[in-house]
Amino acid sequence: MTLSKSTDKFLSAIAKRDNVPAATKAAELLDLALEIEEDRIFGDVAALRLKTNKKWIPLEVIERKYLKK
C-alpha cells in the first residue's frame, strides 16, 4: 500500500505513540475503517427495510447497490 508523505508521517507517529509497528497500526486502522463502512451499509439496509416494509432484502440487491457486483 502506498501512502502519501503526510499520512505516512502521521501513521508513524501514532504507531510510535502506541508502541507498535507502523504495519500493525495500519492494519488496526484499516480494520476500524472497514467496520465503520460495514455499519454504514447495515444502517442503509435497515432504513431500506423500514421504508419498503420488507423483512429482508435479497443479498443480490445489497451486493449490486453497495459492492457494484
BELDA-V166585 format. One record per pair of residues at least 6 apart in sequence whose C-alpha atoms are under 6 Angstrom apart, sorted by the first residue. I is the first residue (numbers start at 1). GAP is how many residues later the second one is. If there is no record, write none. Layout:
BEGIN
i = <I	I>
gap = <GAP	GAP>
END
This chain:
BEGIN
i = <12	15	15	15	63>
gap = <10	6	7	10	6>
END
